Amino acid sequence: MTAAATPALKRTPFYDIHKALGAKIVPFAGYEMPVHYPTGIVAEHKAVRERAGLFDVSHMGEFVIYGDRRVEFINHVTSNDVTALADGQVHYSTILYENGTIVDDCLVYRMPDRIVMVVNASNKDKDLAHISQYAAQFGATIGGPIQTDKTFYFLGYEQLRRREFSSFARRALVP
């Protein structure tokens, strides 16, 4: 009997930075991802609070929703009101079962011609299967991902307020 080949793990654009900083790397949702750094969680927390926070979501699930009734569709499958978003805005939301319990959490981006949902990497297949069962009744189509090699990130409030973008990643990760 031969063992099945294990698929190679993917790496995000920040993999080399994580390795250089001594991060412990583990398999997660098909990627090699950092779980902690030698400096410890308290130092990481302080770095985010005092300098900048960086969250690489390039490994996460992305669904792009098209159709004239896309807003109505997303309002049907999530908990927050997409009509409250202006084009280009995003909000945190939850994907819901019919009984109102939570399937998963997500980010919903409203764009002029589409809606983008970003979901947890480990649940992307489950989330897609769940929302897909409602798409046709709203004439919506679901595609994705929107990119394969770009990295999205969130900056800390102070860095955004002061427009301090240069080399923020290194400062955020190094206490």
JOGIKA-V117094 format. One record per run of one state. SS is the DSSP state (helix for helix, strand for strand, loop for the rest). FROM is the first residue (numbers start at 1). TO is the last residue. Records with the same first field share a line. If there is no record, write none. Layout:
BEGIN
SS: FROM-TO / FROM-TO
END
This chain:
BEGIN
loop: 1-9 / 12-14 / 21-23 / 29-30 / 37-40 / 51-60 / 67-69 / 79-81 / 85-89 / 97-101 / 111-114 / 120-120 / 139-140 / 144-156 / 163-167 / 174-175
strand: 10-11 / 24-28 / 31-36 / 61-66 / 78-78 / 90-96 / 102-110 / 115-119 / 141-143
helix: 15-20 / 41-50 / 70-77 / 82-84 / 121-138 / 157-162 / 168-173
END
